Amino acid sequence: MSASILIIYTGGTIGMKQDPVDGALKPFDFSQIAGEVPELSKFGVRMDSYTFDPLIDSSDVEPSMWVKLGEIIREKYDLYDGFVVLHGTDTMAYSASALSFMLKDLEKPVVFTGSQLPIGVPRTDGKENLISAVEIASAKGADSHPMVPEVTIFFDAKLLRGNRATKYSAEAFNAFASPDLPPLAEAGINIRYNTDIIRRPSVWGKPLKVQTKLDTRVSILKVHPGMTPQVMRSVLCGPETRAVIVETYGSGNALSKPWFLDIIREAGEMGKILVNVTQCKSGTVNMDLYATGRTLKLSGLVSGYDITTEAALGKLFSLMGKSDDNSWVKTMLEKNLCGEITQ
Ligand code: ASP
């Protein structure tokens, strides 16, 4: 029996065309995308589509859209072998990260893809990305279970774990990187799967659970030279903030100035959850390496290890949506929940 795939089209460059009046790129409907890729019909895969209304530039993505995506996947879960999500590249890593935490006991592929050039233009990267994403979403292993039952991003011949990916080029076709985890698959003449690192359940057949309650009271503070106590206090200690991702230098270091540490402690005493995530593109937080890191640890910062900021945000939204207990959230933050950190 041939595989069946649901393509969920949310918007993004892949499905945009130039407005003849103002020249700006605006989304067009799915039938036009499908019409641009006749190769899809040669696949022997049954494909249906679901189109978001309105279609969005992914810069407008909201957690409510992740909930909607999760609900569509839950509703259609038994009807399809896999899901391909067409999404703008700007926030694709945020959406894929968030979904990886929201889809519990996922046993089917959810492959995000998009493109740097609209699908209708001659040099588009959208066709390759879409065709390979469909192939991966329908691929089965020798055990007849899906080859990659994870939330992933397929882009420029590489399949990346969604919660390890980050957009790193605004221009290259090779727009995404996963600096701390090799690709789960690479597409050449054949698609080569890196089976050692693909996460597959030990026992199959659990029902999918979708988390729909997210707590978004998170801020991000990028530590930088010249930061003032006033700005830092307003980010860390604001009444609407429950957690802060503190983007630090190198292996998790920051200022050793007393005012800086005082504000960290003050936020800690207010019960805020503070996560240490490195500004470096690769490598991990290790707060035991330098004295400044050690002081941060003693002041209550939780290590994000090698998590990306995108994944830290999704992880916090999900954990905080599950519990009001900040100390439980802190404990869970340091655990590897769905392949987002190396431990
Ligand atoms: N601004 C677009 C979006 O993220 C860019 C893209 O799709 O590549 O929706």
Residues whose N, C-alpha, C, O or C-beta is under 5 A from the ligand:
A	BS01	LIG	G12 T13 I14 I56 D57 S58 S59 H87 G88 T89 D90 T91 G114 S115 Q116
